[in-house]
């Protein structure tokens, strides 16, 4: 059989008219007619599309090979990884482990994952790891949690390149207690430390400011390496507990660790 004869036969087996096949391929009906009459030859792209439509191999169309279904395309690596698998055992209605694109289990791994322990691009769980992660303990590029670590992190305890939290530590840090290259908060320590009540670092700006190279303080300021007596004076001022300090007693006690 010629290529044209095979195309005509396969088209009829699919109950398609020449017009319908032409529409599927994005060509004219005249092109289909010429192919089936062996007056013209389909482009390679159209041949591959015909193989998909007729579920046959290219070898069958072009040669005298027996008809065989087209070989399925290799499965994409991501789809292989996240082909659904899960434990038969459950805990509180959840599989002990679940691997899928949208995974939900005690241990969940997927593009979107929810679980006690979850790993995924979008991850939510008690312990969460992912590109975007949310959890009690959260690690990710964008991380949100009670304790979080990531390039961008937000949490009660927060660490990362850019972070914000009650206690935060990072290159750029925002928090009640803030530690970092650039630290901004109520009590700050860093190369550039800006605090509402206390700041210590190379450059310090706060009510109580201890700065190695630059210091501006409205209550106390020390430029250079502070002496033992100056550190004690700073501790005494913190312990005096200006009324604004009172809700932040824990923060005051934490920052005093830098005054020894």
N, C-alpha and C positions, 0 to 999 in steps of 0.2 A: 504493500500500500504506500502511496505517496503521502507526503506531508499534508497536502491539501485534502486528500481523502480521509486521513485520520482526524483532521480538524473538523470536517463536516460530520463525521461519525460521532465524535465526542460531543459536539454541539447538540446534535439531535438526542443523544443519550441524556443530556442535561435539560432537554425540553426548552432549548433556547432558540429564538429566531436569530437571523443574521443581525437584525437591528438591535436586539437585546444584547447580543455578544459585543457588538460594536460599542454600545453605550458603556458596558462594563470595562472595556479596554480603552475607551477614550479615543476611538478611531471612527472612520466613516463606514457605512454598510458596504460601500464599494470596495473598501480595503479587505473586508472579510470575504467578499465574493471572489476577489482576485487571489487571496490566499488559498481558498478552497478549490479554486480552478487551477492552482499551480502556476498562475500568471505573475505572482509576486511572492516575496518571502518576508515573513514578519521580522521585525528587529529583535535583537537579543532580549531586550527588556520585555517586549510583548510575548516572546516565547516563554520566558520564565513565568510571566503572569498567566499564560494559557496553561502551563503545567499546574499552577496552583488552582486554577478554576476547574480543571478537568481531573485533578488529583492523579496525575500520571508523571512519569519521569521524562526528562528531556531526551534521554537516550531512546525512549520509545517513539517520541515524535520524529526524531531526526534519522533514526536507523531502523533496521528490521528487528530490533530487540523486542522480546515479549513485553506485553503491557504490564507495568508494575506501578504501584502507588509511589508517589514522590517521597523521598526520604525526608522525614521531619527535620526542620532546622534545629541545629544544636541549641540546647536550652541555655538561656543566658545565665552567667555565673551567679548573679544576684538571685534569680528565681530558683536555681539549684540550692543555694544556701538556705533560702527561706521557704523551701517546699514544706508544707505543713507536716509537722510531727509533734506528738505529745504523749505524755505519760498516761498509762491506763489508770494509775493510782491518782486519787484526788485528795485534797485537803480543803474542807469547807466548800466543796463544790468546784474547786479549781484544780486543774491537773497540776501535778507536782512540777512538771516542766512543760513548756510549750514553745515550739519554734515555728514561726509563721510570719507572713508579712504584717498581720495584725495579731500579735501574740498577747494572750491573757492567761497567766498562770502564776503559781508560786514563784517559779523562775521563768521569766519571759524574755525571749530573744526574737527581735523582728525589726522591721522598718518602723513600725509603731508598736511599742511594748508597754504593757501594764502588768505589774506584779509586785510581790514583796521584794524581789530582786529583779530589776528590769534592765535590759541592755538593748539600745536601739537608736535610730536617728532621732525619733521622738519617743522619749522614755519617761514613764511615770511609775514611781514605786517607793517603798520604804527606803531601799537603797537603789539609786537610779544612776545609770551611766549612759550618756548619749550626746549627740550633737546639741539637742535641746532637751534638757533633763530637769525633772521636778520630783522632789522627794524629801524625806527627812534628812538623808545623807545623799547629796546630789553632786555628780561630777560630769562636766560637759563643757562644750564651747560656750553655750549659754545655759547657765545653771541657776536654779531656784530651789531653795530648801532651807530647813532649819540650820544645817551645816552644809555649805556649798563651796565648790571649788571649780573654777573654770576661767576661760579667757574673759568672760563677762559673768559675774556671779552676784547673786543677791540672796541674803539669808541672815539669820540671827548671828551665826558665825560664818564669815565670808572671806574667801581668799581667792586671788586671781590677778590677772593683768589689770582689769578694771573691776572693782568690787565695791559693794555697799552693804552695810549691815550694822547691827548693834556693836559687834566687834569685827573689824575688817582689816585685812592685811593684803597689800598688793602694790603693784607699781603705781596705780592711781587708786586711792582708797578713801571712801566716804563712810563715816560711822560715828556712833557715840564715842567709842574708843577706836582710833584710826591709826594704823601703822603702815608706812609705805614711803616710796620715793617722793610721792606727793601725797600728803596726808591731810585731810580736812575733816574736822569733827569737833565735838565738845572737848575731848582730850586727845591730842595728836602727838605722834612721834614720827619723824622722818627727815629726809634731806630738806624738803620744804614742808614745814609743819604749820598749819593754820588751825587754831583752836579757839573755841569760845571761852573756855576757862583756862586751859593749860596747853602749852606746846613746847616740845624739846626737839632740837635738831640742828642742822647746819644753819638754816634760816627759820626762825621761830616768830610767830605773831599770835599773841593771845593775852588774856588778862595776866597770866603768869607765863612769861616767855624766857626760856633758856636756849640761847642760840650761840653756836660756836662762831659763826661769821656775821650773823645779823640777828638782832633781837628787838622786838617792839612789844612792850607789855604795859598795860594800864595799871596793874597792881604791883608787879615785880618784873624786872627784866635783868638778865645776866648775859653779858657778851663775853664769849670765850669759854674756856673750860671752867665750870663752876667749882668753887671750893666746897669742902665738906660743910662748912657753916651755911653756905648759900643753899645747898641741897636740903639741909635741915630746915632752913627758913621756908623753902618751897613746900616741904612736907607740912610744916606747921600751918601755912596759909591754906593748904588743901584741907587739913584737919579742922581748921576753924569753921569749915562748912558754911560758906556764904549760902543764904537760903536757896539760891538757884541750884546749888550743888546737891541739895538733900535728896531729890528723886534719883540721883545718879551716884549714890554712895558706892555701889559696886564698881562703877567705872573709875571713881576716884581711887579706890583701893588698888585696882588693877594698874593704873598708870603710875602709882607710887613705886612700883617695881623698878621703874626707870630712874629712880632717884637714889639708888644705892651704889 
